[in-house]
Amino acid sequence: MPKVRLHVEGEMIEQEVRENANLVVLAGIRQFPKLKYGCGMGKCTKCACKVIEGNEHLDPPNWKEQKMLGEKLEENIRLCCQLTIKHDIVISQDNVLAGKSKASKQVQA
């Protein structure tokens, strides 16, 4: 089973998740209670994270991530609710969108 290491609020939480689990829907709510998320559908960017390790094992960003994150994708910023976990991964939600992407400003408007 893949391991997910989540850095959030200055803490590191490590859990094994079922292979092909969606990080928010199938794993996050129970296994990562501090995981930040909102809509769960790729529309709000509240679950944005920086992929520190394991980006090469993730599916390419889908149209929702491309629309919401834009250039932030080049910085390995992804939406947790759109990630399917197949291999070990290390992510961080600490100060991910501190500069606020253009997409996140559109969501707030």
Secondary structure, DSSP 8 states (H G I E B T S, - for coil): --EEEEEETTEEEEEE--TTEEIIIIIIHHH-TT---SSSSSSS-TTEEEEEE-GGGS----HHHHHHHGGGGGGTEEEGGG-EE-S-EEEE-TTTTTT--HHHHHHH-
